[in-house]
Amino acid sequence: MDFNKIIKFKIGKEDWEMPLGILLLLGGITLAMIIAGLFMGFKFGENMQ
């Protein structure tokens, strides 16, 4: 897999270009933060009883 391949996409009116490796890294960080937030929210809610 070529992680240096440039991926082009559009958000709103802006055109973006980003290497595939960076895009996957940002997606991985996002998923990790979502999972950590869900876990911490569950633990916090568990202690409220």
N, CA, C and O atoms as a Tinker XYZ file with bonds, in Angstrom:
   196  protein
     1  N      0.850000   -1.171000    0.000000    73     2
     2  CA     0.000000    0.000000    0.000000    64     1     3
     3  C      0.900000    1.241000    0.000000    63     2     4     5
     4  O      1.868000    1.320000    0.757000    81     3
     5  N      0.572000    2.178000   -0.840000    73     3     6
     6  CA     1.362000    3.408000   -0.960000    64     5     7
     7  C      0.806000    4.468000   -0.008000    63     6     8     9
     8  O     -0.215000    5.093000   -0.295000    81     7
     9  N      1.482000    4.666000    1.127000    73     7    10
    10  CA     1.010000    5.622000    2.126000    64     9    11
    11  C      1.300000    7.062000    1.723000    63    10    12    13
    12  O      0.778000    7.994000    2.336000    81    11
    13  N      2.124000    7.252000    0.701000    73    11    14
    14  CA     2.430000    8.606000    0.241000    64    13    15
    15  C      1.501000    9.062000   -0.878000    63    14    16    17
    16  O      1.643000   10.177000   -1.381000    81    15
    17  N      0.554000    8.216000   -1.272000    73    15    18
    18  CA    -0.393000    8.594000   -2.319000    64    17    19
    19  C     -1.248000    9.758000   -1.837000    63    18    20    21
    20  O     -1.788000    9.718000   -0.732000    81    19
    21  N     -1.373000   10.782000   -2.652000    73    19    22
    22  CA    -2.129000   11.976000   -2.288000    64    21    23
    23  C     -3.617000   11.709000   -2.504000    63    22    24    25
    24  O     -4.041000   11.310000   -3.588000    81    23
    25  N     -4.399000   11.938000   -1.450000    73    23    26
    26  CA    -5.851000   11.795000   -1.495000    64    25    27
    27  C     -6.449000   13.195000   -1.570000    63    26    28    29
    28  O     -6.126000   14.058000   -0.753000    81    27
    29  N     -7.313000   13.418000   -2.543000    73    27    30
    30  CA    -7.967000   14.718000   -2.706000    64    29    31
    31  C     -9.423000   14.592000   -2.290000    63    30    32    33
    32  O    -10.112000   13.652000   -2.687000    81    31
    33  N     -9.889000   15.547000   -1.486000    73    31    34
    34  CA   -11.293000   15.553000   -1.078000    64    33    35
    35  C    -11.722000   16.991000   -0.852000    63    34    36    37
    36  O    -10.901000   17.907000   -0.811000    81    35
    37  N    -13.023000   17.167000   -0.708000    73    35    38
    38  CA   -13.588000   18.503000   -0.574000    64    37    39
    39  C    -14.425000   18.580000    0.696000    63    38    40    41
    40  O    -15.287000   17.733000    0.931000    81    39
    41  N    -14.170000   19.594000    1.509000    73    39    42
    42  CA   -14.980000   19.867000    2.692000    64    41    43
    43  C    -15.549000   21.264000    2.499000    63    42    44    45
    44  O    -14.814000   22.252000    2.510000    81    43
    45  N    -16.851000   21.336000    2.324000    73    43    46
    46  CA   -17.475000   22.624000    2.027000    64    45    47
    47  C    -17.033000   23.100000    0.656000    63    46    48    49
    48  O    -17.205000   22.397000   -0.340000    81    47
    49  N    -16.465000   24.292000    0.607000    73    47    50
    50  CA   -15.980000   24.833000   -0.660000    64    49    51
    51  C    -14.475000   24.675000   -0.816000    63    50    52    53
    52  O    -13.919000   25.009000   -1.862000    81    51
    53  N    -13.816000   24.170000    0.216000    73    51    54
    54  CA   -12.358000   24.052000    0.206000    64    53    55
    55  C    -11.922000   22.693000   -0.337000    63    54    56    57
    56  O    -12.480000   21.660000    0.032000    81    55
    57  N    -10.925000   22.703000   -1.210000    73    55    58
    58  CA   -10.311000   21.470000   -1.703000    64    57    59
    59  C     -9.123000   21.124000   -0.811000    63    58    60    61
    60  O     -8.311000   21.991000   -0.488000    81    59
    61  N     -9.023000   19.866000   -0.415000    73    59    62
    62  CA    -7.954000   19.406000    0.466000    64    61    63
    63  C     -7.163000   18.314000   -0.226000    63    62    64    65
    64  O     -7.725000   17.519000   -0.980000    81    63
    65  N     -5.871000   18.270000    0.023000    73    63    66
    66  CA    -4.982000   17.206000   -0.442000    64    65    67
    67  C     -4.162000   16.752000    0.755000    63    66    68    69
    68  O     -3.565000   17.566000    1.460000    81    67
    69  N     -4.142000   15.435000    0.975000    73    67    70
    70  CA    -3.447000   14.909000    2.139000    64    69    71
    71  C     -2.901000   13.522000    1.799000    63    70    72    73
    72  O     -3.579000   12.747000    1.124000    81    71
    73  N     -1.690000   13.197000    2.254000    73    71    74
    74  CA    -1.172000   11.842000    2.040000    64    73    75
    75  C     -2.038000   10.803000    2.761000    63    74    76    77
    76  O     -2.594000   11.076000    3.825000    81    75
    77  N     -2.141000    9.629000    2.177000    73    75    78
    78  CA    -2.967000    8.558000    2.739000    64    77    79
    79  C     -2.533000    8.193000    4.154000    63    78    80    81
    80  O     -3.384000    7.941000    5.007000    81    79
    81  N     -1.235000    8.159000    4.419000    73    79    82
    82  CA    -0.737000    7.807000    5.750000    64    81    83
    83  C     -1.215000    8.779000    6.819000    63    82    84    85
    84  O     -1.597000    8.363000    7.912000    81    83
    85  N     -1.196000   10.068000    6.510000    73    83    86
    86  CA    -1.649000   11.082000    7.469000    64    85    87
    87  C     -3.148000   10.961000    7.689000    63    86    88    89
    88  O     -3.625000   11.094000    8.815000    81    87
    89  N     -3.893000   10.709000    6.617000    73    87    90
    90  CA    -5.343000   10.555000    6.725000    64    89    91
    91  C     -5.695000    9.361000    7.615000    63    90    92    93
    92  O     -6.598000    9.451000    8.447000    81    91
    93  N     -4.983000    8.245000    7.441000    73    91    94
    94  CA    -5.212000    7.068000    8.288000    64    93    95
    95  C     -4.809000    7.333000    9.737000    63    94    96    97
    96  O     -5.471000    6.866000   10.664000    81    95
    97  N     -3.721000    8.086000    9.932000    73    95    98
    98  CA    -3.290000    8.428000   11.283000    64    97    99
    99  C     -4.342000    9.275000   11.993000    63    98   100   101
   100  O     -4.666000    9.016000   13.152000    81    99
   101  N     -4.873000   10.274000   11.316000    73    99   102
   102  CA    -5.916000   11.116000   11.900000    64   101   103
   103  C     -7.173000   10.302000   12.214000    63   102   104   105
   104  O     -7.801000   10.506000   13.252000    81   103
   105  N     -7.538000    9.385000   11.322000    73   103   106
   106  CA    -8.691000    8.517000   11.573000    64   105   107
   107  C     -8.466000    7.618000   12.776000    63   106   108   109
   108  O     -9.380000    7.414000   13.575000    81   107
   109  N     -7.260000    7.077000   12.916000    73   107   110
   110  CA    -6.939000    6.221000   14.057000    64   109   111
   111  C     -6.971000    6.972000   15.374000    63   110   112   113
   112  O     -7.482000    6.465000   16.372000    81   111
   113  N     -6.421000    8.194000   15.377000    73   111   114
   114  CA    -6.450000    9.021000   16.586000    64   113   115
   115  C     -7.884000    9.351000   16.957000    63   114   116   117
   116  O     -8.249000    9.320000   18.132000    81   115
   117  N     -8.704000    9.669000   15.952000    73   115   118
   118  CA   -10.108000    9.991000   16.200000    64   117   119
   119  C    -10.839000    8.805000   16.820000    63   118   120   121
   120  O    -11.562000    8.968000   17.803000    81   119
   121  N    -10.658000    7.625000   16.256000    73   119   122
   122  CA   -11.313000    6.433000   16.802000    64   121   123
   123  C    -10.839000    6.123000   18.217000    63   122   124   125
   124  O    -11.640000    5.741000   19.070000    81   123
   125  N     -9.536000    6.287000   18.473000    73   123   126
   126  CA    -9.008000    6.034000   19.815000    64   125   127
   127  C     -9.621000    6.995000   20.828000    63   126   128   129
   128  O     -9.951000    6.590000   21.943000    81   127
   129  N     -9.779000    8.266000   20.449000    73   127   130
   130  CA   -10.372000    9.243000   21.367000    64   129   131
   131  C    -11.855000    8.956000   21.601000    63   130   132   133
   132  O    -12.352000    9.148000   22.710000    81   131
   133  N    -12.561000    8.500000   20.572000    73   131   134
   134  CA   -13.975000    8.138000   20.737000    64   133   135
   135  C    -14.114000    6.961000   21.693000    63   134   136   137
   136  O    -14.959000    6.981000   22.589000    81   135
   137  N    -13.292000    5.945000   21.506000    73   135   138
   138  CA   -13.356000    4.760000   22.373000    64   137   139
   139  C    -12.978000    5.120000   23.803000    63   138   140   141
   140  O    -13.617000    4.646000   24.743000    81   139
   141  N    -11.944000    5.957000   23.989000    73   139   142
   142  CA   -11.548000    6.380000   25.339000    64   141   143
   143  C    -12.660000    7.191000   25.995000    63   142   144   145
   144  O    -12.914000    7.029000   27.189000    81   143
   145  N    -13.321000    8.052000   25.244000    73   143   146
   146  CA   -14.424000    8.842000   25.784000    64   145   147
   147  C    -15.604000    7.980000   26.186000    63   146   148   149
   148  O    -16.227000    8.213000   27.222000    81   147
   149  N    -15.913000    6.984000   25.365000    73   147   150
   150  CA   -16.994000    6.064000   25.715000    64   149   151
   151  C    -16.667000    5.293000   26.989000    63   150   152   153
   152  O    -17.518000    5.135000   27.864000    81   151
   153  N    -15.444000    4.822000   27.086000    73   151   154
   154  CA   -15.023000    4.060000   28.269000    64   153   155
   155  C    -15.073000    4.923000   29.524000    63   154   156   157
   156  O    -15.583000    4.497000   30.560000    81   155
   157  N    -14.531000    6.158000   29.424000    73   155   158
   158  CA   -14.520000    7.047000   30.588000    64   157   159
   159  C    -15.941000    7.461000   30.969000    63   158   160   161
   160  O    -16.256000    7.562000   32.155000    81   159
   161  N    -16.792000    7.700000   29.989000    73   159   162
   162  CA   -18.181000    8.041000   30.279000    64   161   163
   163  C    -18.917000    6.897000   30.942000    63   162   164   165
   164  O    -19.716000    7.113000   31.853000    81   163
   165  N    -18.654000    5.687000   30.495000    73   163   166
   166  CA   -19.274000    4.516000   31.111000    64   165   167
   167  C    -18.814000    4.355000   32.562000    63   166   168   169
   168  O    -19.627000    4.087000   33.447000    81   167
   169  N    -17.504000    4.518000   32.807000    73   167   170
   170  CA   -16.982000    4.384000   34.161000    64   169   171
   171  C    -17.527000    5.488000   35.063000    63   170   172   173
   172  O    -17.852000    5.228000   36.221000    81   171
   173  N    -17.632000    6.714000   34.553000    73   171   174
   174  CA   -18.170000    7.818000   35.340000    64   173   175
   175  C    -19.641000    7.575000   35.672000    63   174   176   177
   176  O    -20.066000    7.808000   36.803000    81   175
   177  N    -20.414000    7.111000   34.704000    73   175   178
   178  CA   -21.821000    6.832000   34.939000    64   177   179
   179  C    -22.045000    5.665000   35.881000    63   178   180   181
   180  O    -23.030000    5.633000   36.619000    81   179
   181  N    -21.129000    4.708000   35.855000    73   179   182
   182  CA   -21.213000    3.551000   36.743000    64   181   183
   183  C    -21.031000    3.972000   38.194000    63   182   184   185
   184  O    -21.647000    3.392000   39.088000    81   183
   185  N    -20.190000    4.980000   38.439000    73   183   186
   186  CA   -19.910000    5.433000   39.804000    64   185   187
   187  C    -21.011000    6.346000   40.341000    63   186   188   189
   188  O    -21.016000    6.631000   41.538000    81   187
   189  N    -21.933000    6.810000   39.519000    73   187   190
   190  CA   -22.968000    7.741000   39.946000    64   189   191
   191  C    -24.133000    7.048000   40.656000    63   190   192   193
   192  O    -24.990000    7.725000   41.223000    81   191
   193  N    -24.181000    5.744000   40.637000    73   191   194
   194  CA   -25.315000    5.023000   41.236000    64   193   195
   195  C    -25.285000    5.033000   42.727000    63   194   196
   196  O    -26.173000    4.468000   43.366000    81   195
